Amino acid sequence: MMDRFLRNTTALRILALVLACILWLAVHAPQGGSNQDKGGVTQTYPLSVHIETSNDMVVTSPEPSATVRVTTSLLRVPSLPADMLKAQLVANAQGLGPGTETLHVAAINMPSGIRSYSISPATITVVLEQKETVQRSVSLQVIGTPQVGYTLGQFNPGAIAANISGAASAVRSVKHIVGTVDITGLSQTTTKVVQLEPVDASGRVVQSVSVSPASISVTVPIAASTEAVNLTPVITGTPAPGYAVAGVTLATTQVTEVGLSAAQLPKAGLDVPVDVNNLSHDVSISVPVPLKQGMTSVSPPTVTAVVQIEPSATLTLQKLPIQVQGGNQASLTGVNSVDVVLSGPESVLRAISQNPSQVYAYVDASKAKSGTASLPIQVHVPAYVDVVNLSVRSAQVAIQ
């Protein structure tokens, strides 16, 4: 049956005519709704208005906008939004001087194939002001800190200037141009692109002017932290039997370290271990300077230590008075003296025997509570001297 229908040319012509009528009605039939006009479909598009001015003028009023009402066919509707992206609204203020002006709004680059369009409002009011361009110096401010162990090097980008353009009143409010250089986390010299901002006397950014160039490239020098640090010799080991250390001096008492800032360095400097194990005579030895955590290097990396070795001796000081330190209202209630046996190099002990005041015994009552306390006896001795025996180890102290 279908074959007979398809071979009937008259029937096919009638079917084609019916389909053509349906399509015509779909395109041309009046449409209902608030966004459709008789004979087509109407859509609205809000657009900003570009003000065309003379080179020496600038618009200081807020950017105006208007609405374009476009009428087109139903078939054109799907592609219309994309085509309207190319449309522009313009108002011509060329040749006009400072003041308030009312301008007509026109549309350009409107899509082809639309039936009609209208612009609302058809005119806009703008304020024009004389344009001014001045030059201002650029100041760079550094924020942040580099990676631990690094510091900002000598940062001197030289004299930098930029042009400021805009309305005369706005330009005159600009005091200087600021560029902010962020060095947070840097560990090597880096070139950074810095945006330039015009600011007023209060430090607020002036938005209504333009800066040329808008950004600059600056090289930020980053170097490892370098600080001088003092050295202190620390004896390790024990000399040969019958001998004692009489002195240790470092030929270099200060080195330059890389990696830590001054605030991160130990206040007492660096301890340099000097091994005197089994020594029985004076020696000069090269010892390495140890690195603290965070240091990458020291210069020089080694120093010379001069070690003086003497025969050892012992010295007994009898009835050495015991002092009370750290307590204004503390006093001894029992034993008040102690016998002390010292060991050390002969020359040092000989000097002590001639001047015993170099050695004194004491108890520290600074942390003792009120009442009676038994405190350990401590002995102050010169360097390289050891206390090998005390006749008593503690003393009774009354604390009020």
C-alpha positions in Angstrom: 0.0 0.0 0.0 2.9 2.3 0.8 4.4 1.6 -2.5 1.3 2.7 -4.3 1.2 5.8 -2.3 4.8 6.7 -3.1 4.1 6.1 -6.8 1.2 8.5 -6.7 2.7 11.9 -7.7 -0.5 13.8 -7.1 -0.6 12.6 -3.5 3.0 13.5 -2.9 2.5 17.0 -4.2 -0.5 17.5 -1.9 1.7 16.2 1.1 4.5 18.6 0.2 2.1 21.6 0.0 0.7 20.7 3.4 4.2 20.5 5.0 5.2 23.8 3.4 2.1 25.5 4.9 2.9 24.1 8.3 6.5 25.4 8.1 5.3 28.9 7.0 2.9 29.1 9.8 5.6 28.1 12.3 7.9 30.9 11.1 5.4 33.7 10.5 2.6 33.0 12.9 2.2 35.7 15.7 3.8 34.6 19.0 2.4 35.2 22.4 4.3 36.2 25.6 6.0 39.5 26.8 9.2 39.0 24.9 7.6 38.4 21.4 6.2 41.0 18.9 3.8 40.3 16.1 5.7 39.0 13.1 8.8 37.8 15.1 10.6 37.0 18.3 12.0 39.8 20.5 14.9 39.5 22.9 16.8 42.0 25.1 20.5 42.3 25.7 22.2 44.7 28.2 25.4 46.2 26.9 27.9 48.7 28.2 28.3 51.9 26.2 31.8 52.8 25.0 32.4 56.5 25.0 34.7 57.7 22.2 36.6 60.8 23.4 39.4 63.0 22.1 42.9 62.1 23.2 43.0 64.9 25.7 39.7 64.0 27.4 38.6 61.3 29.8 35.2 60.2 31.1 34.9 60.5 34.9 31.3 59.4 35.4 30.4 55.8 36.0 30.5 53.5 32.9 27.0 53.8 31.3 25.0 50.9 29.9 21.9 50.5 27.8 19.6 47.7 26.6 19.3 46.6 23.0 15.8 45.1 22.1 16.2 42.9 19.0 13.4 41.4 16.9 14.2 38.4 14.7 12.6 35.3 13.3 12.0 32.1 15.3 14.7 30.3 13.2 17.3 33.0 14.1 16.7 32.8 17.8 19.2 29.9 18.6 22.2 31.7 17.1 21.4 35.2 18.2 23.0 35.2 21.7 26.4 34.2 20.2 26.1 36.8 17.4 25.2 39.5 19.9 28.6 39.0 21.6 30.1 41.0 18.7 27.7 43.9 19.0 28.8 47.1 20.7 27.1 50.3 21.9 29.0 53.5 21.3 28.5 57.2 22.1 30.6 59.9 20.3 32.2 62.6 22.6 35.0 63.5 20.3 35.7 67.2 20.0 33.8 68.0 23.2 35.5 69.8 26.1 35.2 69.4 29.9 31.7 69.3 31.4 28.5 67.3 31.4 27.3 66.1 28.0 24.2 64.2 26.7 25.2 61.8 23.9 23.2 59.7 21.5 23.8 55.9 21.7 24.4 53.9 18.5 24.9 50.2 17.9 27.6 48.8 15.7 28.4 45.3 14.6 24.8 44.2 14.9 24.1 40.7 13.6 22.8 40.4 10.1 19.3 39.0 9.4 17.6 40.7 12.3 14.3 42.5 11.6 14.7 45.5 13.8 16.3 46.7 17.1 15.9 49.6 19.5 18.2 51.0 22.2 17.0 52.1 25.6 17.9 54.7 26.7 18.6 56.3 23.4 20.8 59.0 25.1 23.2 59.0 28.0 24.7 61.7 30.2 28.5 61.7 30.9 31.0 63.9 32.6 34.1 64.7 30.7 37.3 66.0 32.3 40.7 67.1 30.9 43.1 64.2 30.6 46.5 64.6 32.2 49.7 62.5 32.1 52.5 62.9 34.6 55.5 60.9 35.6 56.0 59.6 39.1 58.8 57.7 40.8 58.3 54.0 41.6 59.1 52.7 45.1 59.5 49.0 45.7 58.5 47.4 49.0 59.7 44.0 50.0 57.4 41.6 51.9 57.9 38.1 53.3 61.1 36.3 54.2 63.2 33.9 52.2 63.6 30.2 53.0 65.3 29.5 56.3 69.0 29.9 55.9 68.8 32.5 53.1 68.6 36.3 53.1 67.9 39.1 50.8 71.1 40.4 49.2 71.9 43.9 48.2 68.6 44.9 46.5 69.0 48.1 44.6 66.9 48.2 41.4 67.9 51.8 40.7 65.7 54.8 39.8 62.4 53.6 38.3 59.6 55.9 37.0 56.2 55.3 35.3 53.5 57.5 33.7 50.1 58.1 35.2 47.2 59.0 33.0 43.7 59.9 33.7 41.4 62.8 34.8 43.5 65.7 36.1 41.9 65.6 39.6 42.6 61.9 39.9 46.1 62.1 38.6 47.0 64.9 41.1 45.8 62.7 44.0 48.5 60.1 43.2 51.5 60.7 45.5 53.6 57.8 44.3 53.6 54.4 42.6 54.2 51.3 44.6 55.4 47.9 43.5 55.3 45.0 46.0 58.0 42.4 45.8 57.2 39.2 47.6 60.3 37.1 48.6 58.5 34.5 50.7 60.2 31.2 50.5 62.9 32.2 47.9 66.2 30.3 48.0 67.9 31.7 44.9 68.1 34.9 42.9 64.9 35.3 41.0 63.4 37.7 38.4 59.9 38.7 39.4 57.2 40.6 37.5 55.9 43.3 39.8 52.5 45.1 39.3 52.6 48.8 39.8 49.8 50.6 41.7 49.2 54.3 42.0 48.4 55.3 45.6 47.3 58.5 47.3 48.7 60.2 50.5 46.8 57.7 52.7 48.2 54.7 50.9 44.9 53.9 49.1 45.0 52.7 45.5 43.7 55.3 43.0 41.5 53.2 40.8 40.5 55.8 38.1 44.0 56.3 36.6 46.2 54.0 34.4 49.9 53.3 34.9 52.3 52.8 32.0 54.0 50.5 32.2 51.6 48.5 34.3 54.3 46.1 35.5 58.1 45.9 35.6 60.6 43.0 36.0 63.0 43.2 38.9 65.8 40.9 39.9 65.7 39.8 43.5 69.1 38.7 44.8 68.9 35.9 47.3 72.0 34.6 49.2 72.6 32.2 51.9 72.8 33.9 55.4 76.4 34.8 56.3 77.3 35.6 59.9 80.5 35.8 61.9 80.5 33.4 64.9 83.0 33.0 67.8 84.8 29.7 68.6 85.4 28.2 72.0 87.7 25.2 72.5 86.3 22.2 74.4 88.6 19.5 75.6 87.8 15.9 74.9 89.7 12.8 76.0 92.4 12.4 78.7 96.1 13.1 78.5 98.6 10.3 79.1 98.9 9.2 82.7 100.9 11.7 84.8 100.1 14.6 82.5 97.5 17.4 82.4 96.3 20.0 80.0 97.7 23.4 80.9 96.0 25.4 78.2 94.2 25.2 74.8 94.1 28.1 72.4 92.7 28.5 68.9 94.8 30.3 66.3 91.5 31.4 64.8 88.8 32.5 67.2 86.1 33.5 64.7 84.8 32.0 61.5 82.2 33.0 58.9 79.2 30.6 58.7 76.7 30.3 55.9 73.1 29.2 56.5 72.0 30.7 59.8 70.9 34.2 60.7 72.4 36.0 63.7 69.3 35.3 65.7 69.6 31.6 65.0 73.2 31.3 66.1 74.0 30.1 69.7 74.9 33.1 71.9 78.0 31.4 73.2 79.3 30.7 69.7 80.5 27.3 68.4 82.2 24.7 70.6 85.2 23.2 68.8 86.2 19.8 70.3 89.9 19.4 70.8 91.0 15.8 71.4 93.9 15.6 74.0 93.7 11.8 74.4 97.1 10.3 75.5 99.0 13.5 74.9 102.3 13.9 76.8 103.8 17.1 75.2 102.7 20.3 73.6 101.2 20.0 70.1 99.5 22.1 67.4 96.7 20.2 65.7 94.2 21.0 63.0 90.6 20.5 64.1 87.4 20.8 62.1 84.8 23.4 63.0 81.5 21.6 63.6 78.4 22.7 61.7 75.2 23.4 63.6 71.9 22.2 62.0 71.0 24.7 59.3 74.6 25.7 58.5 75.8 24.9 55.0 79.5 25.8 55.5 82.0 27.6 57.6 85.1 29.5 56.5 87.7 28.4 57.3 86.4 24.9 57.8 89.4 23.9 60.1 91.4 25.8 62.7 94.7 25.2 64.5 94.5 24.4 68.2 97.6 24.8 70.3 97.6 22.4 73.3 99.9 22.8 76.3 100.7 19.7 78.2 102.4 19.6 81.6 103.1 17.0 84.3 100.1 16.7 86.5 100.2 17.4 90.3 97.8 17.6 93.2 97.3 20.3 95.8 95.3 20.2 99.1 93.7 23.3 100.4 92.7 22.9 104.1 89.8 24.6 105.9 88.6 26.5 102.8 85.8 28.7 104.0 82.3 27.9 102.7 80.3 30.8 101.3 76.5 31.0 101.1 75.3 32.4 97.7 71.8 33.2 96.5 70.1 33.7 99.9 70.0 37.0 101.7 68.6 35.4 104.9 70.6 32.1 104.7 73.4 31.1 107.0 75.5 28.0 107.8 74.5 26.2 111.0 77.1 23.4 111.1 80.4 22.9 109.2 81.7 26.2 107.7 84.9 25.0 106.0 86.1 22.2 103.8 89.4 20.5 102.8 89.7 20.4 99.0 92.1 18.2 97.0 92.8 19.6 93.5 94.5 18.0 90.4 95.9 19.8 87.4 99.0 21.0 85.7 102.0 21.9 87.9 102.2 25.5 86.9 98.5 26.2 87.6 98.5 24.5 91.0 101.7 26.3 91.9 100.0 29.6 91.2 97.0 28.5 93.3 99.3 27.7 96.3 100.7 31.2 96.0 97.2 32.8 95.7 94.5 30.5 97.2 91.8 33.1 96.6 91.5 31.7 93.0 89.6 28.8 94.6 86.5 29.1 96.8 83.8 26.8 98.2 80.1 27.7 98.3 76.6 26.5 98.6 73.8 27.8 96.4 70.7 28.7 98.5 68.8 30.6 95.8 66.3 27.8 95.3 66.1 26.5 98.8 62.9 26.9 100.8 62.7 28.4 104.3 63.8 26.3 107.2 66.9 24.1 107.4 68.4 22.5 104.2 71.4 20.4 103.4 73.0 21.8 100.3 75.9 20.3 98.2 79.2 22.0 98.5 80.6 23.4 95.2 84.1 24.6 94.4 85.1 27.2 92.0 88.5 26.5 90.4 90.6 27.9 87.5 90.5 26.4 84.0 92.2 23.0 83.6 91.9 22.2 87.3 89.7 19.4 88.7 88.4 18.8 92.2 89.3 15.2 93.1 88.1 15.1 96.7 86.2 17.1 99.4 86.4 16.4 103.2 82.7 17.0 103.4 80.1 17.0 100.5 77.3 19.1 102.0 76.6 21.8 104.5 73.6 22.6 106.7 72.0 26.0 106.0 69.3 27.8 107.9 67.0 29.9 105.7 64.5 32.4 107.1 
